Amino acid sequence: IRDAQESRGLGDVYKRQVLAASVMGFAWVMSGDDDESEPNETATPDTEPNSPTEGADAESLAHVMGALARTMEQLREKKLLTSEMFAAYQSIPKPRTMQEFEAYGQKLEPLLKEKQTLEEFQKLFDGERRQNVLKKKDWDDKLAMRMEMKPLFQEILSKDNFDIYEQKLAEIEKAGFSASTSVLVWLDLNEWVLEHLEDQEGWTKVMDARAVLLFRGMSEQFEQELEKHLGNSVKQTKYNMQAEKMRAKDPQQAQQFVMLCNAQLSGRVTPEQQPAIEVYMQQCLAVLSDEDKHQIEQEVERQQPAIKEAIVQKIEEIRRKQLIELMQTLALRSVVSVFDALELTKFERSIQLADSPEGPQAALAKLQETLNAKYDSQVKTKMSEYAEITSVLPPSPSVGRVHKVTSALKSLETELDAALAETVALQKKLALLVAEVQTKSAEDSAELEKVQDIFGSGGSVASKLDKVHESWCKIRQEHSTQQPEQPNPNPNPNPDLDQPEAKANDLLSEDQD
């Protein structure tokens, strides 16, 4: 009983930790020195703090509360929160500072206690966090790049324009990151630079310098990703082995351990929550013997080279694909005229400002296709230059054409196979219909021959009529057993006489005449 109570208690602790890791993890990211975010412009009075605070704390709190409001609304739409539960969420007093947010998150626990609701909450809320972390990193990278490129801008701009450029850059840095304008501020700055360049060569220099910095940054990023994925893969292998041995001794404890491991690997655990999670994991591992743990360590060490090889291959494939896409984008923007570069910037801004970006995105894609055709030879030359920097060869045009032809042939083969299958089915259906018609025609011919035989035989007219009547009754009886009787719209007043017999009488009368 005590073990069962401890297991249930550990499960409750896990749920509280996961909820805290999701909610407080977002709050921690938004309020930390490295991750701020924008105020929630669409927040309703129910989702805003009761009294706003100053500076980054107020901005972070507003965004967290807005993200939480969107998450809870989606849970209600998915029928994971009832109307009563949603009303209870709205009635919880909103925090006025980030310091009050932890107590606020604890009050959400009763509303998210169901496993499916909690898992969906984690998924939606963590999505908000990841999106803003990526936006913040992109903004930081762009700011660092502009700072590093200041000597180049001083070279290509006049003294007065460079002073204005420095002032604009300082204003962006002072304002800080805001997710709602994180892209627009850099588009505005690019447009200003394009409008104040001395000549086309200056823009090419800017794009080439930017390309070198982006390639370098991407290489560093891939090194970090490789190290991160390798570490996570080794951890996951070890966790799986530990859980497997644990399952044979204590299945319930193993289940709790797996949930804790998933929280660790997903990145939902914040530094504040990490010590408590590790304590709970060690409690689960207590069921394993020292021999079990030693065997697991040896097996993980044995598998590590194969794990590393697989991860390196996967990361390299992703790196090559993303580098080629970046090279193609930068090559086009490096060779286009200042006028065309301004057009591209305006389309990119329209995407950021549009409520529904699908239309502007399609227009931008069409413009890029047109410009790629217009500057085809210059783009190819620039791609070759970039290939020397990145050591990644761009795809050959002939390879691209072969790939398109191969794809078209596969698509055509699929269509032909479908048409052939449909034709075979129709042929089978037609064959059945023809066989049915031939069978009925043969039956009708046989009955006609019987009538002709009756009239060709000797005997009186009355005996012939009797035989015809007998044959007809037999046919009608056979027909009635095969098909349900249908009501006769014109019933014959004399049931003993039917139309075919009357026609036979008429024929006999004509013969006698």
NUZA-899554 format. One line per 2 residues: their letters; for each residue x, y, z of C-alpha. Coordinates in nm, 2 decimals. Each point is the difference from the previous one (the first is absolute). Layout:
BEGIN
a> X,Y,Z  ...
END
This chain:
BEGIN
ir> 0.00,0.00,0.00  0.28,0.24,0.09
da> 0.17,-0.07,-0.34  -0.32,0.07,-0.18
qe> -0.05,0.32,0.19  0.35,0.11,-0.08
sr> -0.05,-0.07,-0.37  -0.33,0.20,-0.01
gl> 0.17,0.28,0.19  0.29,0.00,-0.25
gd> -0.26,0.02,-0.28  -0.16,0.30,0.16
vy> 0.33,0.16,0.04  0.09,-0.07,-0.36
kr> -0.33,0.16,-0.12  0.07,0.31,0.21
qv> 0.36,0.02,-0.12  -0.11,-0.04,-0.37
la> -0.25,0.28,0.04  0.24,0.22,0.18
as> 0.27,-0.08,-0.26  -0.23,0.11,-0.28
vm> -0.15,0.31,0.16  0.30,0.11,0.20
gf> 0.23,-0.11,-0.29  -0.17,0.25,-0.23
aw> 0.00,0.27,0.27  0.37,-0.07,0.06
vm> 0.09,0.03,-0.37  -0.21,0.31,-0.04
sg> 0.14,0.18,0.30  0.37,-0.11,-0.02
dd> 0.28,0.22,-0.12  0.02,-0.19,-0.32
de> -0.36,-0.04,-0.09  -0.26,0.28,0.01
se> -0.31,0.03,-0.20  -0.27,0.23,-0.12
pn> -0.31,0.12,0.18  -0.32,-0.18,-0.10
et> -0.17,0.24,-0.23  -0.32,-0.20,-0.03
at> -0.04,-0.07,0.37  -0.34,0.05,0.15
pd> -0.05,0.15,0.35  -0.02,-0.36,0.13
te> 0.35,-0.08,-0.13  0.18,0.32,0.11
pn> 0.16,0.06,0.34  -0.21,0.20,0.24
sp> 0.26,0.27,0.03  0.28,0.04,-0.26
te> 0.36,0.01,0.11  0.28,0.18,-0.16
ga> 0.26,-0.11,-0.26  0.08,-0.35,-0.12
da> -0.18,-0.16,0.29  -0.33,0.14,-0.11
es> 0.07,-0.10,-0.36  0.10,-0.35,0.09
la> -0.31,-0.04,0.23  -0.23,0.12,-0.27
hv> 0.13,-0.24,-0.25  -0.01,-0.30,0.23
mg> -0.36,0.08,0.10  -0.09,0.04,-0.36
al> 0.16,-0.33,-0.09  -0.18,-0.17,0.29
ar> -0.33,0.15,-0.11  0.04,-0.13,-0.35
tm> 0.10,-0.34,0.13  -0.30,-0.03,0.23
eq> -0.24,0.12,-0.28  0.14,-0.28,-0.22
lr> -0.06,-0.25,0.28  -0.36,0.11,0.02
ek> -0.04,-0.03,-0.38  0.13,-0.36,0.02
kl> -0.25,-0.08,0.27  0.27,-0.06,0.26
lt> -0.12,0.28,0.22  -0.37,0.04,0.08
se> -0.17,0.34,0.00  0.00,-0.02,0.38
mf> 0.37,-0.08,0.02  0.08,0.29,-0.25
aa> -0.21,0.24,0.21  0.20,-0.12,0.31
yq> 0.32,0.07,-0.18  -0.12,0.35,-0.09
si> -0.10,0.07,0.36  0.35,-0.07,0.14
pk> 0.16,0.34,0.10  0.26,0.09,-0.26
pr> 0.36,0.06,0.12  0.13,0.36,-0.01
tm> 0.37,-0.10,-0.02  0.20,-0.29,-0.12
qe> 0.09,-0.07,0.36  -0.37,-0.07,0.06
fe> -0.03,-0.24,-0.29  0.12,-0.31,0.18
ay> -0.29,0.02,0.25  -0.24,0.07,-0.29
gq> 0.13,-0.32,-0.18  -0.07,-0.21,0.30
kl> -0.37,0.11,-0.01  -0.03,-0.14,-0.35
ep> 0.09,-0.36,0.12  -0.36,-0.11,0.08
ll> -0.12,0.10,-0.35  0.28,-0.20,-0.17
ke> 0.00,-0.31,0.21  -0.13,-0.24,-0.27
kq> 0.28,-0.17,-0.19  -0.12,0.08,-0.35
tl> -0.06,0.37,0.09  0.34,0.04,0.16
ee> 0.18,-0.16,-0.30  -0.18,0.23,-0.24
fq> 0.07,0.30,0.22  0.37,-0.09,0.00
kl> 0.00,-0.03,-0.38  -0.18,0.32,-0.07
fd> 0.17,0.21,0.26  0.35,-0.13,-0.08
ge> -0.07,0.08,-0.37  -0.05,0.36,0.10
rr> 0.33,0.00,0.20  0.20,-0.16,-0.28
qn> -0.13,0.24,-0.26  0.10,0.30,0.21
vl> 0.34,-0.14,0.08  0.07,-0.04,-0.37
kk> -0.12,0.35,-0.07  0.22,0.14,0.27
kd> 0.30,-0.18,-0.12  -0.05,0.11,-0.35
wd> -0.03,0.36,0.12  0.31,-0.02,0.20
dk> 0.19,-0.15,-0.29  -0.11,0.28,-0.23
la> 0.11,0.27,0.25  0.34,-0.16,0.05
mr> 0.05,-0.03,-0.38  -0.09,0.37,-0.05
me> 0.25,0.10,0.27  0.27,-0.21,-0.16
mk> -0.07,0.15,-0.34  0.01,0.36,0.11
pl> 0.34,0.07,-0.16  -0.14,-0.12,-0.34
fq> -0.30,0.22,0.03  0.23,0.29,0.08
ei> 0.18,-0.08,-0.32  -0.30,-0.01,-0.23
ls> -0.21,0.28,0.15  0.08,0.37,0.01
kd> 0.11,0.15,0.33  -0.34,0.15,0.07
nf> -0.19,-0.31,-0.09  0.23,-0.22,0.21
di> -0.06,0.22,0.30  -0.38,-0.05,-0.06
ye> 0.05,-0.37,-0.04  0.19,-0.02,0.33
qk> -0.28,0.19,0.17  -0.26,-0.23,-0.14
la> 0.20,-0.31,0.12  0.04,0.15,0.35
ei> -0.38,0.06,0.02  -0.07,-0.36,-0.10
ek> 0.24,-0.13,0.26  -0.15,0.22,0.27
ag> -0.35,-0.10,-0.08  0.09,-0.36,0.04
fs> -0.17,-0.31,-0.14  -0.37,0.01,-0.07
as> -0.15,-0.31,-0.17  -0.27,0.21,-0.18
ts> 0.27,0.22,-0.17  0.31,-0.23,0.01
vl> 0.00,-0.04,-0.38  -0.14,0.34,-0.10
vw> 0.28,0.21,0.16  0.26,-0.17,-0.21
ld> -0.20,0.02,-0.32  -0.05,0.37,0.06
ln> 0.38,0.04,0.06  0.08,-0.19,-0.32
ew> -0.24,0.21,-0.20  0.16,0.32,0.14
vl> 0.35,-0.12,-0.10  -0.12,-0.09,-0.35
eh> -0.14,0.35,-0.05  0.32,0.17,0.11
le> 0.27,-0.21,-0.17  0.25,0.17,-0.21
dq> 0.00,-0.28,-0.27  -0.09,-0.36,-0.08
eg> 0.34,-0.13,0.10  -0.06,0.11,0.36
wt> -0.31,-0.23,0.03  0.20,-0.29,-0.14
kv> 0.27,0.05,0.26  -0.26,0.01,0.28
md> -0.16,-0.33,-0.12  0.33,-0.17,-0.04
ar> 0.12,0.10,0.34  -0.34,-0.11,0.15
av> 0.03,-0.34,-0.18  0.35,-0.06,0.15
ll> -0.14,0.08,0.35  -0.31,-0.22,-0.05
fr> 0.20,-0.29,-0.12  0.24,0.02,0.29
gm> -0.30,0.03,0.24  -0.17,-0.30,-0.15
se> 0.32,-0.21,0.03  0.02,0.09,0.37
qf> -0.37,-0.08,0.05  0.04,-0.34,-0.16
eq> 0.29,-0.08,0.23  -0.22,0.09,0.30
el> -0.29,-0.20,-0.14  0.23,-0.30,-0.06
ek> 0.12,0.01,0.36  -0.35,0.05,0.14
hl> -0.16,-0.29,-0.21  0.29,-0.23,0.08
gn> -0.04,0.06,0.37  -0.38,-0.04,-0.01
sv> 0.03,-0.32,-0.21  0.24,-0.16,0.25
kq> -0.22,0.11,0.29  -0.31,-0.14,-0.17
tk> 0.18,-0.33,-0.06  0.10,-0.02,0.36
yn> -0.35,0.10,0.12  -0.16,-0.27,-0.22
mq> 0.23,-0.27,0.15  -0.06,0.11,0.35
ae> -0.38,0.01,-0.06  0.01,-0.35,-0.15
km> 0.17,-0.15,0.30  -0.22,0.20,0.24
ra> -0.31,-0.12,-0.18  0.08,-0.36,0.10
kd> 0.02,0.09,0.37  -0.25,0.28,0.05
pq> -0.22,0.09,-0.31  -0.16,0.30,0.17
qa> 0.33,0.14,0.11  0.13,-0.05,-0.36
qq> -0.30,0.20,-0.13  0.07,0.29,0.22
fv> 0.37,-0.01,-0.10  -0.08,0.01,-0.37
ml> -0.22,0.31,0.05  0.28,0.17,0.19
cn> 0.25,-0.09,-0.27  -0.23,0.14,-0.27
aq> -0.02,0.32,0.19  0.38,0.02,0.01
ls> 0.06,-0.08,-0.37  -0.28,0.24,-0.12
gr> 0.17,0.30,0.16  -0.30,0.09,0.21
vt> 0.19,-0.01,0.33  0.14,0.34,0.10
pe> 0.31,0.04,0.21  -0.22,0.07,0.31
qq> -0.18,-0.33,-0.05  0.31,-0.21,-0.09
pa> 0.11,-0.10,0.35  -0.34,-0.12,0.10
ie> -0.04,-0.21,-0.32  0.34,-0.16,0.05
vy> -0.10,-0.10,0.36  -0.32,-0.17,-0.12
mq> 0.20,-0.18,-0.28  0.25,-0.13,0.26
qc> -0.29,-0.13,0.21  -0.13,-0.20,-0.30
la> 0.35,-0.14,-0.07  0.03,-0.13,0.35
vl> -0.18,-0.32,-0.11  0.30,-0.09,-0.22
sd> 0.29,-0.19,0.14  0.36,0.11,-0.03
ed> 0.06,-0.28,-0.25  -0.29,0.12,-0.21
kh> 0.14,0.35,-0.01  0.35,-0.13,-0.09
qi> -0.14,-0.20,-0.29  -0.19,0.30,-0.13
eq> 0.31,0.22,0.01  0.20,-0.26,-0.20
ev> -0.27,-0.04,-0.26  -0.04,0.37,-0.05
er> 0.38,0.04,-0.04  0.00,-0.29,-0.26
qq> -0.28,0.16,-0.20  0.13,0.36,0.01
pa> 0.22,-0.01,-0.32  -0.30,-0.13,-0.21
ik> -0.23,0.27,0.16  0.25,0.27,-0.09
ea> 0.04,-0.12,-0.36  -0.38,0.01,-0.05
iv> -0.04,0.34,0.15  0.29,0.15,-0.20
qk> -0.14,-0.13,-0.32  -0.35,0.14,0.08
ie> 0.13,0.34,0.10  0.22,0.02,-0.31
ei> -0.29,-0.07,-0.23  -0.20,0.28,0.17
rr> 0.30,0.23,-0.01  0.05,-0.05,-0.37
kq> -0.36,0.05,-0.09  -0.04,0.32,0.21
li> 0.34,0.14,-0.12  -0.11,-0.04,-0.37
el> -0.33,0.17,0.07  0.18,0.29,0.17
mq> 0.26,0.02,-0.28  -0.28,0.02,-0.26
tl> -0.18,0.27,0.19  0.31,0.21,0.06
al> 0.13,-0.05,-0.36  -0.32,0.15,-0.15
rs> 0.00,0.30,0.24  0.37,0.07,-0.06
vv> -0.03,0.03,-0.38  -0.34,0.18,-0.04
sv> -0.01,0.37,-0.07  -0.08,0.24,0.28
fd> -0.35,0.05,-0.14  -0.07,-0.37,0.00
al> 0.14,-0.03,0.35  -0.24,0.27,0.12
el> -0.29,-0.19,-0.17  0.10,-0.32,0.19
tk> 0.02,0.19,0.33  -0.35,0.15,-0.05
fe> -0.15,-0.34,-0.07  0.17,-0.14,0.31
rs> -0.15,0.29,0.21  -0.35,-0.07,-0.14
iq> 0.03,-0.36,0.12  0.08,0.12,0.35
la> -0.29,0.25,0.00  -0.27,-0.22,-0.16
ds> -0.26,-0.17,0.21  0.01,-0.29,-0.24
pe> 0.35,-0.03,-0.15  -0.09,-0.27,-0.26
gp> -0.07,0.26,-0.27  0.32,0.21,0.05
qa> 0.21,-0.31,0.03  -0.12,-0.13,-0.34
al> 0.07,0.34,-0.15  0.35,0.00,0.14
ak> 0.06,-0.35,-0.13  -0.11,0.11,-0.35
lq> 0.23,0.31,0.02  0.30,-0.22,0.11
et> -0.07,-0.24,-0.29  0.00,0.29,-0.25
ln> 0.32,0.15,0.15  0.18,-0.34,0.00
ak> -0.08,-0.03,-0.38  0.11,0.36,-0.05
yd> 0.34,-0.03,0.18  0.06,-0.37,-0.07
sq> 0.36,0.02,-0.11  0.10,0.24,0.28
vk> -0.17,-0.22,0.26  0.19,-0.31,-0.12
tk> 0.33,0.19,0.02  -0.08,0.12,0.35
ms> -0.10,-0.36,0.11  0.34,-0.12,-0.11
ey> 0.17,0.27,0.21  -0.21,-0.10,0.30
ae> 0.09,-0.37,-0.06  0.37,0.08,0.05
it> -0.09,0.16,0.34  -0.23,-0.27,0.13
sv> 0.16,-0.31,-0.17  -0.36,-0.09,-0.10
lp> -0.05,-0.05,-0.37  -0.33,0.13,-0.14
ps> -0.22,-0.24,-0.19  0.09,-0.03,-0.37
ps> -0.27,0.15,-0.23  0.01,-0.33,-0.20
vg> -0.06,-0.19,0.32  -0.29,0.23,0.08
rv> -0.15,-0.06,-0.35  0.05,-0.38,0.03
hk> -0.17,0.01,0.34  -0.30,0.20,-0.15
vt> -0.03,-0.25,-0.29  0.03,-0.30,0.23
sa> -0.27,0.15,0.23  -0.22,0.07,-0.30
lk> 0.04,-0.36,-0.13  -0.09,-0.14,0.34
sl> -0.31,0.21,0.02  -0.10,-0.11,-0.36
et> 0.06,-0.36,0.09  -0.23,0.03,0.30
el> -0.27,0.16,-0.21  0.04,-0.27,-0.27
da> -0.02,-0.28,0.27  -0.32,0.15,0.13
al> -0.15,0.04,-0.35  0.09,-0.36,-0.08
ae> -0.16,-0.13,0.32  -0.32,0.19,-0.08
tv> 0.00,-0.14,-0.36  0.04,-0.36,0.12
al> -0.29,0.05,0.24  -0.22,0.14,-0.27
qk> 0.10,-0.29,-0.23  -0.11,-0.25,0.26
kl> -0.33,0.17,0.05  -0.06,0.01,-0.37
al> 0.08,-0.37,-0.04  -0.26,-0.08,0.28
lv> -0.26,0.21,-0.17  0.07,-0.17,-0.34
ae> -0.02,-0.35,0.16  -0.33,0.09,0.17
vq> -0.15,0.13,-0.33  0.12,-0.31,-0.19
tk> -0.15,-0.23,0.27  -0.34,0.17,-0.02
sa> 0.00,0.00,-0.38  0.07,-0.37,0.00
ed> -0.29,-0.06,0.24  -0.24,0.21,-0.21
sa> 0.11,-0.19,-0.32  -0.06,-0.33,0.16
el> -0.36,0.10,0.11  -0.07,0.13,-0.35
ek> 0.11,-0.33,-0.16  -0.24,-0.18,0.24
vq> -0.30,0.20,-0.12  0.10,-0.05,-0.37
di> 0.03,-0.37,0.07  -0.35,-0.01,0.14
fg> -0.16,0.18,-0.30  0.20,-0.22,-0.23
sg> -0.13,-0.32,0.15  -0.33,-0.16,-0.10
gs> -0.33,0.02,0.19  -0.29,0.23,0.03
va> 0.02,0.38,0.05  -0.14,-0.05,0.35
sk> 0.26,-0.25,0.10  0.27,0.24,-0.13
ld> -0.14,0.28,0.20  0.00,-0.22,0.31
kv> 0.37,-0.08,-0.04  0.09,0.37,-0.06
he> -0.20,0.09,0.32  0.18,-0.27,0.20
sw> 0.34,0.12,-0.13  -0.08,0.36,0.08
ck> -0.11,-0.08,0.35  0.32,-0.19,0.06
ir> 0.21,0.30,-0.12  -0.20,0.24,0.21
qe> 0.04,-0.22,0.31  0.38,-0.02,-0.05
hs> 0.02,0.38,-0.05  -0.20,0.06,0.32
tq> 0.24,-0.20,0.21  0.30,0.20,-0.13
qp> -0.14,0.36,0.04  -0.25,0.15,0.25
eq> -0.35,0.06,-0.14  -0.06,0.35,-0.13
pn> -0.35,0.15,0.01  -0.17,0.00,-0.34
pn> -0.11,0.35,-0.09  -0.26,-0.14,-0.25
pn> -0.14,-0.32,0.16  -0.17,-0.24,-0.24
pn> -0.37,-0.06,0.10  0.04,-0.36,-0.11
pd> 0.29,-0.16,0.18  -0.02,-0.31,-0.21
ld> 0.09,0.19,-0.31  0.33,0.19,-0.03
qp> 0.12,0.22,-0.27  0.25,-0.25,-0.15
ea> -0.28,-0.26,-0.03  -0.23,0.26,-0.16
ka> 0.28,0.07,-0.25  0.03,-0.37,-0.07
nd> -0.38,-0.02,-0.07  0.03,0.30,-0.24
ll> 0.28,-0.17,-0.18  -0.20,-0.33,-0.03
se> -0.30,0.20,-0.13  0.21,0.16,-0.27
dq> 0.14,-0.34,-0.09  -0.34,-0.14,-0.04
d> -0.12,0.29,-0.21
END
